[in-house]
Amino acid sequence: MRYSHQREIIREIVFSTNSHPTADWIYGEIKKSLPNVSLGTVYRNLKQLADEGIIRNIQDGPVARYDWNIEPHDHLKCNVCGEMIDIQVPNEIIKDTVMEKYDFEVSDVEITLVGKCNKHT
């Protein structure tokens, strides 16, 4: 991938937060330093970064979110504030259970557990 100043700033924005930002949020952040950048440019560069394995694309219903943590992991999502938190779930147990019960070999598990975070108890 050829170097792009815009792509580098977008990468830095994603790497600067643990909030799993949306393209719209990233667009708002990059406009602070590059006011003439388009939303299409942000989407194109996010796709390239995800395709190259530099960031991770997470589908949150109809919304795409982005994560700097490309290691396998799962998420907790608060249905009150929308915050997503990285967690580790023992996926081998799930893979073994699915194989035994459904005779289906699982290659990847992505779990998002939805509920209410401790800020809203």
N, C-alpha and C positions, 0 to 999 in steps of 0.2 A: 504494500500500500504506500503510495506516495505521501510525503509529508504535507500536511495542511494545517495552517495556523488555526483555522476555525475548529478543525477536528481535535487539535491538541487542547484547545480551551474547553471544548465539550467534554473531552476525557477528564480533564482536571476538575470540572464541575461535578461529574459523576463520582470521581474518586474522593471528593471533598465532603461527601455526606453519606450517612448510613440510612437515609430516609427512603431509599428506593424511589427516586424522583421520576416524574412523568416527563415526556417531551415538552409539554407546555411549561412546566416549572423550569426545566433546563433552559428553554427559550427565554423566559423572563430573566434568568440569571446572566445568560450570555449577552443579552441586549444592554446590560450595564456597561460592558466593555466594548462591544461591537454593535452599536445601535442600528446598523444597516443590514444585519444578518436576517435572513428569512427563516420562517418556520420550516419550510421545505428543506433548507440547508441543514437545519438541526436534525430533522428526521432522516435525511440521507446519511449524515455522518454517524448518527446513532446506529443505523442499520449496518454501516460498514464496520464500526467498532465491534458490534455484536457478532457479525459474520466472521471477523478475524479472531474472535475469542478473547478480546481485550476487556469487554464488559459482557454482562449477561442480561438478556431480555426476559422479563417475567410478565406473563399475562395475568392481570388482575381483573377478571371478568372481561369487559370490552376494552379496558385500558392497559396500555403497555407501560411497564415501569422498567427502570434500568438499575443495575447493581454492579458495583466494582468487584464484588466477591464472586469469582467464577468457580470456586471450589464447590463440590456438591453440598447442598444444604437445603433446609426447608424454612418455612416462615410461619409466624403468628401474625394475624391481621386483626386489628381492632375494628369492629363494625360501628364504633361510635366516632373515633377520631381518624380512622383510616391508616394509622401507623402500621408499618410492617417491620417485624423484628426477625433477624436471622436466628435459627435454632438448628440443632442436630437431632434428628430422630433416627433410631436404630433401624434403618431400612432393610437390613438383611432379614430380619424377622418377617417383614411384610413380603419380601420377595419369596421367601421359603413358604409362607402361608399360601400365597397366590399359586405357587407351583403345585403344592400338595392339593389344594382345593379345586383349582381350575385347569391344571395341567398347562399352565401358561408361563413361559419364561420371561420375566420382567428384566428389561435392560436398564431402566432408569426409573427412579421414583422422585416425584416432586410433590410435596405436601404443603398445603397452606391450611392451617387451622384457624378458623374464624371465631371470634368471641369478643370479650370486653377486656381491655388492658387494665392494669392496676390504677391508672389515673382516673378511672370512671367507676370505682367501686363504692 
